[in-house]
Amino acid sequence: MMEYVQERVTTLHDYGDAAPVAPTDRGAVIVPMTEREHAGLAPERTLRALEAVDPARVVVPLSASPEHVGDFRSWLSSFDLDVDLLWCSCPEIDDVLADHGLGGDAGKGRDVWLALGHAADVADYVVCHDADAKTYTDGHVPKLLAPLADDYAFTKGYYARVENRQLYGRLFRLFVSPLVRALDERVDHAFVDYLGAFRYALAGEFALTSDLARDVRAQRAFGLEIGTLGDAYAHAGFELSAQVDLGRHEHDHRAVSGPTGLSDMSEQVGRALFNALADHDVDVAFDALREDYRDAADRLVSQYAADARFNDFEYDEPGEREQVEAYASAVHAPDRDDRLPAWRDVALHPESVLDASHRGLERVLD
């Protein structure tokens, strides 16, 4: 993909052999996992690639049952990496959080937030990414880190979600992207422009300075990726933000329906987005926005269909329009804001979280 368009945020392209010099020895890499990742092909590939990167630290916030955590720790220790395992689902961590008024629902966002505090304490820079990418390479972390050594404060990956001659990335393509377009039509606000400048706003691959990591207020489950952009805008703005070309991205796909399906995720992502908009004093007329979203999504589906025909891809246009209608119900005023606060605003010290994890591990393993 040979283009060189710059967006409102600095856009760094890979023209085929990008291998930037990066401060990997000053970076901690957060890789959230659940017990299903144990010894899986994609997580194994990720950790082997990180061996070649040799970051200062790898932090694995883990959600797992007691009967699986021992095998997980043994598996992680088989890699030539400095790994800090945070057993996020242990009662000891729940107790520490409750003691500081931070109890509540658990999920991926909470796990990453726990890891952010620790990572910001042990490294100058922090990289976050998932463990399920089938196309992960040892170039991803250096690409995300390199701009931070060039005085940027926040970087986010972007990529093509194309696999098996089909277009994926449905939650971004069919929900977030048309929703931001619809907002841009109705609202003249720099933060909306900032959201629209990112080519893949839901990318889970991002990097930030330890200073910014301490500013992140995390959604407890899904929505971390879009919510982080609200804190990045406040801390870094256009000038200190960048996005980085990570090529083509393949990972596990979710069903549309079900308790962890895309429709449920759209509710949480929408809540994260609308809370971030409220943080930046963006007024939203939700009934009108919902109709504008439908119009923007309808236009995009037609464009995706044309793109698919152009490439002789399979494309389920009626199915995509059904998804748009399912996602439209997520365009409403947020019913709550249960984000965890910024680390710099809490009395809890990250070392207390690590200690609690160690006590939990010792309890079930000794």
C-alpha positions as CSV (number, residue, x, y, z in Angstrom):
1,M,0.0,0.0,0.0
2,M,2.1,2.9,-1.3
3,E,0.5,6.1,-0.2
4,Y,1.9,9.0,1.8
5,V,-1.1,11.0,3.0
6,Q,-0.7,12.9,6.3
7,E,-3.6,13.2,8.7
8,R,-4.1,15.8,11.4
9,V,-1.9,13.6,13.6
10,T,1.5,12.6,12.3
11,T,1.1,9.5,10.1
12,L,4.2,7.2,9.8
13,H,4.1,4.9,6.8
14,D,5.9,1.6,6.2
15,Y,6.9,1.7,2.5
16,G,8.2,-1.8,2.7
17,D,11.2,-2.1,4.9
18,A,10.6,0.3,7.8
19,A,12.8,-0.7,10.8
20,P,13.1,2.4,13.0
21,V,15.6,2.7,15.8
22,A,13.6,2.5,19.0
23,P,14.3,2.6,22.7
24,T,13.1,-0.9,23.4
25,D,15.4,-1.2,26.4
26,R,13.4,1.6,28.0
27,G,10.0,0.2,27.2
28,A,7.6,-2.1,29.1
29,V,5.2,-4.1,26.9
30,I,1.7,-5.0,28.3
31,V,0.1,-8.1,26.9
32,P,-3.3,-8.8,28.6
33,M,-4.3,-12.5,28.5
34,T,-6.9,-14.8,29.7
35,E,-6.5,-18.5,30.5
36,R,-7.6,-19.4,26.9
37,E,-4.3,-17.9,25.6
38,H,-2.3,-20.5,27.4
39,A,0.2,-22.1,24.9
40,G,-2.0,-20.9,22.0
41,L,-0.3,-20.4,18.6
42,A,-0.9,-16.7,18.3
43,P,0.3,-15.9,21.9
44,E,3.3,-18.2,21.4
45,R,4.2,-16.3,18.3
46,T,3.8,-13.0,20.1
47,L,6.0,-14.0,23.0
48,R,8.7,-15.4,20.7
49,A,8.7,-12.2,18.7
50,L,9.1,-10.2,22.0
51,E,12.2,-12.3,22.7
52,A,13.8,-10.8,19.6
53,V,12.6,-7.3,20.7
54,D,14.1,-7.7,24.2
55,P,12.1,-5.0,26.0
56,A,13.0,-3.9,29.5
57,R,9.9,-5.7,30.8
58,V,6.9,-7.6,29.7
59,V,3.8,-7.2,31.9
60,V,1.1,-9.8,31.6
61,P,-2.2,-8.9,33.3
62,L,-3.9,-12.3,33.5
63,S,-7.5,-13.2,34.1
64,A,-7.5,-16.9,35.0
65,S,-9.0,-19.4,37.4
66,P,-6.8,-20.8,40.3
67,E,-6.5,-24.2,38.7
68,H,-4.9,-22.7,35.5
69,V,-2.7,-20.0,36.9
70,G,0.2,-22.4,37.8
71,D,0.4,-23.8,34.2
72,F,0.2,-20.3,32.9
73,R,3.1,-19.0,35.0
74,S,5.2,-22.0,34.0
75,W,4.5,-21.4,30.4
76,L,5.5,-17.7,30.6
77,S,8.7,-18.6,32.4
78,S,9.8,-20.7,29.4
79,F,10.4,-17.6,27.4
80,D,13.6,-15.6,27.5
81,L,11.9,-12.5,28.8
82,D,11.7,-10.5,32.0
83,V,8.0,-11.1,32.7
84,D,5.9,-9.7,35.5
85,L,2.7,-11.7,35.9
86,L,-0.2,-9.8,37.4
87,W,-2.9,-12.3,38.4
88,C,-5.7,-9.7,38.1
89,S,-8.6,-12.1,39.0
90,C,-7.1,-13.2,42.4
91,P,-9.1,-12.2,45.5
92,E,-6.0,-10.4,46.9
93,I,-6.1,-7.8,44.2
94,D,-9.9,-7.4,44.6
95,D,-9.3,-6.7,48.3
96,V,-6.6,-4.1,47.6
97,L,-8.8,-2.3,45.1
98,A,-11.8,-2.4,47.5
99,D,-9.7,-1.0,50.3
100,H,-9.0,2.0,48.1
101,G,-12.6,2.5,46.9
102,L,-11.8,1.0,43.5
103,G,-13.9,-2.2,43.7
104,G,-16.3,-3.0,40.9
105,D,-16.6,-4.9,37.7
106,A,-13.6,-6.6,36.3
107,G,-12.6,-7.0,32.6
108,K,-9.9,-6.4,30.1
109,G,-9.8,-2.6,30.7
110,R,-9.4,-3.0,34.4
111,D,-6.6,-5.5,33.8
112,V,-4.7,-3.2,31.5
113,W,-5.2,-0.3,34.0
114,L,-3.6,-2.4,36.7
115,A,-0.7,-3.2,34.4
116,L,-0.3,0.5,33.3
117,G,0.5,1.6,36.8
118,H,3.2,-1.0,37.3
119,A,4.6,-0.5,33.8
120,A,4.9,3.2,34.2
121,D,6.9,2.6,37.4
122,V,9.5,0.4,35.8
123,A,9.9,1.9,32.3
124,D,10.0,5.3,30.5
125,Y,7.6,4.1,27.8
126,V,4.7,1.7,27.7
127,V,3.4,-0.4,24.8
128,C,0.0,-2.2,24.9
129,H,-1.2,-4.8,22.5
130,D,-3.3,-8.0,22.5
131,A,-1.9,-11.5,22.2
132,D,-4.2,-12.9,19.5
133,A,-2.7,-11.4,16.3
134,K,-1.8,-14.0,13.8
135,T,0.3,-11.5,11.9
136,Y,2.3,-10.2,14.9
137,T,6.0,-9.5,14.2
138,D,9.0,-8.3,16.1
139,G,8.7,-5.0,14.2
140,H,5.4,-3.9,15.9
141,V,6.9,-2.7,19.3
142,P,9.8,-0.8,17.7
143,K,7.5,1.0,15.3
144,L,5.2,2.0,18.2
145,L,8.1,3.1,20.4
146,A,10.2,5.0,17.9
147,P,8.1,8.2,17.8
148,L,8.2,8.4,21.6
149,A,12.0,8.8,21.4
150,D,11.3,11.6,18.9
151,D,9.4,13.6,21.6
152,Y,5.9,12.3,20.8
153,A,3.8,11.3,23.8
154,F,1.3,8.9,22.2
155,T,1.3,6.5,19.2
156,K,-1.4,4.3,17.9
157,G,-1.2,1.5,15.3
158,Y,-3.3,1.3,12.1
159,Y,-3.6,-1.5,9.7
160,A,-5.8,-3.2,7.1
161,R,-8.2,-5.8,8.5
162,V,-8.3,-7.9,5.4
163,E,-8.3,-11.7,5.5
164,N,-9.5,-14.6,3.3
165,R,-10.6,-12.1,0.7
166,Q,-13.0,-10.4,3.1
167,L,-13.1,-7.1,5.0
168,Y,-13.1,-7.5,8.8
169,G,-12.9,-4.9,11.6
170,R,-16.6,-4.6,11.6
171,L,-17.0,-2.7,14.9
172,F,-14.7,0.0,13.6
173,R,-15.9,0.1,10.0
174,L,-19.6,-0.1,10.8
175,F,-19.9,1.7,14.1
176,V,-17.0,3.9,15.2
177,S,-16.1,5.3,11.8
178,P,-19.6,6.3,10.6
179,L,-20.4,7.6,14.1
180,V,-17.3,9.9,14.1
181,R,-18.3,11.1,10.6
182,A,-21.8,11.8,11.8
183,L,-20.4,13.7,14.8
184,D,-18.1,15.7,12.5
185,E,-21.1,16.8,10.5
186,R,-22.9,18.1,13.5
187,V,-20.2,19.3,15.9
188,D,-17.3,21.8,15.3
189,H,-14.9,20.6,17.9
190,A,-11.2,19.9,17.9
191,F,-11.6,16.6,19.8
192,V,-14.0,15.3,17.2
193,D,-11.4,16.2,14.6
194,Y,-8.8,14.3,16.7
195,L,-10.9,11.2,16.7
196,G,-11.4,11.4,13.0
197,A,-7.6,11.7,12.3
198,F,-6.9,8.1,13.4
199,R,-7.2,5.6,10.7
200,Y,-8.1,2.8,13.1
201,A,-9.4,4.3,16.3
202,L,-10.1,0.9,17.9
203,A,-6.6,-0.4,17.4
204,G,-5.5,-2.2,20.6
205,E,-1.9,-1.5,19.7
206,F,-0.7,1.8,21.2
207,A,2.3,3.2,23.1
208,L,2.6,6.1,25.4
209,T,5.1,7.8,27.8
210,S,5.0,6.7,31.4
211,D,3.8,10.2,32.2
212,L,0.7,9.8,30.0
213,A,0.2,6.2,31.2
214,R,-0.5,7.7,34.7
215,D,-3.2,9.9,33.1
216,V,-5.3,7.1,31.6
217,R,-8.7,6.5,33.0
218,A,-9.7,3.1,31.9
219,Q,-13.0,1.5,31.1
220,R,-13.3,-1.7,33.1
221,A,-14.2,-4.0,30.2
222,F,-14.3,-2.9,26.6
223,G,-13.9,0.6,25.3
224,L,-10.3,1.1,26.5
225,E,-9.0,1.8,23.0
226,I,-11.4,4.6,22.2
227,G,-11.5,6.0,25.7
228,T,-7.7,6.3,25.8
229,L,-7.9,8.7,22.9
230,G,-9.8,11.1,25.2
231,D,-6.9,11.1,27.7
232,A,-4.3,11.2,24.9
233,Y,-6.0,14.3,23.4
234,A,-5.9,16.1,26.7
235,H,-2.2,15.2,27.4
236,A,-0.7,15.1,23.9
237,G,-3.1,16.8,21.5
238,F,-2.5,16.8,17.8
239,E,1.2,17.9,18.0
240,L,2.4,15.1,20.2
241,S,0.3,12.2,18.8
242,A,1.2,9.9,15.9
243,Q,-0.1,6.8,14.2
244,V,2.0,4.0,12.8
245,D,1.5,1.7,9.9
246,L,1.5,-1.9,11.1
247,G,0.6,-3.5,7.7
248,R,-2.1,-6.1,7.6
249,H,-3.7,-7.4,10.8
250,E,-5.4,-10.8,11.3
251,H,-6.8,-12.0,14.6
252,D,-9.8,-13.8,16.1
253,H,-13.2,-12.7,15.0
254,R,-16.3,-12.2,17.3
255,A,-19.9,-13.0,16.5
256,V,-22.3,-10.1,16.3
257,S,-24.7,-11.3,19.0
258,G,-24.1,-12.9,22.4
259,P,-22.8,-11.6,25.7
260,T,-19.3,-10.9,24.3
261,G,-20.4,-10.2,20.8
262,L,-20.0,-7.1,18.7
263,S,-23.4,-5.7,19.6
264,D,-22.6,-5.9,23.3
265,M,-19.2,-4.3,22.6
266,S,-20.8,-1.5,20.7
267,E,-22.7,-0.5,23.8
268,Q,-19.5,-0.3,25.8
269,V,-17.5,1.4,23.1
270,G,-20.3,3.9,22.6
271,R,-20.4,4.6,26.4
272,A,-16.6,5.1,26.4
273,L,-16.8,7.5,23.4
274,F,-19.7,9.5,24.7
275,N,-18.1,9.9,28.2
276,A,-14.9,11.1,26.5
277,L,-16.9,13.6,24.5
278,A,-18.5,14.9,27.7
279,D,-15.0,15.2,29.2
280,H,-14.2,17.7,26.4
281,D,-17.5,19.5,26.6
282,V,-18.8,18.2,23.3
283,D,-22.6,18.5,23.3
284,V,-24.4,15.6,21.6
285,A,-28.1,15.6,20.4
286,F,-28.4,11.8,20.5
287,D,-31.7,11.3,18.6
288,A,-30.4,13.4,15.7
289,L,-27.0,11.8,15.9
290,R,-28.5,8.3,15.7
291,E,-30.2,9.2,12.4
292,D,-27.0,10.8,11.1
293,Y,-25.1,7.7,12.1
294,R,-27.5,5.5,10.0
295,D,-27.0,7.8,7.0
296,A,-23.2,7.8,7.3
297,A,-23.1,4.1,7.8
298,D,-25.4,3.5,4.8
299,R,-23.0,5.5,2.6
300,L,-20.0,3.6,4.0
301,V,-21.6,0.2,3.4
302,S,-22.1,1.2,-0.3
303,Q,-18.4,2.2,-0.4
304,Y,-17.2,-1.0,1.1
305,A,-19.3,-3.0,-1.3
306,A,-17.7,-1.1,-4.2
307,D,-14.3,-1.7,-2.8
308,A,-15.1,-5.4,-2.4
309,R,-16.3,-5.7,-6.0
310,F,-13.2,-3.9,-7.2
311,N,-11.0,-6.6,-5.4
312,D,-13.3,-9.5,-6.2
313,F,-13.9,-10.0,-2.4
314,E,-16.9,-11.6,-0.8
315,Y,-19.1,-9.0,0.8
316,D,-22.4,-9.5,2.6
317,E,-24.0,-6.1,2.0
318,P,-27.5,-7.0,3.6
319,G,-25.7,-8.5,6.6
320,E,-23.6,-5.4,7.1
321,R,-26.7,-3.2,6.9
322,E,-28.3,-5.4,9.6
323,Q,-25.2,-4.9,11.8
324,V,-25.5,-1.1,11.4
325,E,-29.1,-1.3,12.7
326,A,-28.0,-3.4,15.6
327,Y,-25.2,-0.9,16.5
328,A,-27.6,2.1,16.1
329,S,-29.2,1.2,19.5
330,A,-25.8,2.0,21.1
331,V,-26.1,5.7,20.1
332,H,-27.6,7.1,23.3
333,A,-26.5,9.1,26.4
334,P,-24.1,7.1,28.6
335,D,-26.0,5.4,31.4
336,R,-22.9,5.5,33.7
337,D,-19.3,6.4,34.0
338,D,-17.5,3.7,35.9
339,R,-14.0,4.4,34.6
340,L,-11.1,3.8,36.9
341,P,-9.3,7.0,37.8
342,A,-5.9,8.1,36.6
343,W,-3.1,6.5,38.6
344,R,-1.7,9.9,39.6
345,D,-5.0,10.6,41.3
346,V,-5.2,7.5,43.5
347,A,-3.6,6.7,46.8
348,L,-3.0,3.1,45.7
349,H,0.6,2.4,44.7
350,P,1.3,0.0,41.8
351,E,3.7,-2.0,44.0
352,S,0.8,-2.9,46.3
353,V,-1.0,-4.5,43.3
354,L,2.1,-6.5,42.3
355,D,2.5,-7.6,46.0
356,A,-1.2,-8.7,46.1
357,S,-0.7,-10.7,42.9
358,H,2.4,-12.4,44.4
359,R,0.4,-13.3,47.5
360,G,-2.3,-14.8,45.4
361,L,0.1,-16.9,43.4
362,E,1.9,-18.1,46.5
363,R,-1.5,-19.1,48.1
364,V,-2.5,-21.4,45.2
365,L,0.9,-22.6,44.1
366,D,2.7,-23.4,47.4
